[in-house]
Amino acid sequence: MNGSRKNVSLEWQGKASEDLLSLEALLKHREGSPSTGCFLAQQAIEKLLKSVLVFHGVELEKIHDLVVLLNRIKNYEPEVTQFYEDIAILTRYYIETRYPGDYLEFSWEECERAYEVADKIRKYVERVTSITNK
């Protein structure tokens, strides 16, 4: 394992942790918008998935679609497909939470579920990118 790839992967994970900390604060106080929380969950997952790609030496592109990222990762980490259903739902948060339009309003319950998925993926990513595993 190339040390610089590991370091860059950890930087991506650090940025994802910042998003998750902000999401936790939103959920704790229920102040602000649940759509912002859903967006933060999507962003955290995007960064976590990109950290896995970096870990495996894949050059990153500006992609925000979580399903596309997951499909790229499965070549290196096949068990990532266990998150496919959750990721397919959360990928829409990139657009639908940021812009006005004919989108449903997001609820705190949906925001909590998005956090749970992001946390589950964080734990998975930490495990598969652990230096002791590679």
Buried (B, 14 or more C-beta within 10 A) or exposed (E): EEEEBBEBBBEBBEBBBEBBEBBBEBBEEEEEBBBBBBBBBBBBBBBBBBBBBBBBEBEEEEBEBBEBBBBBBEEBBEEBEEBEEBBEBBBBBBBBBEEEEEEEEBEEEBBBBBBEBBBBBBEBBEEBBEEEEE
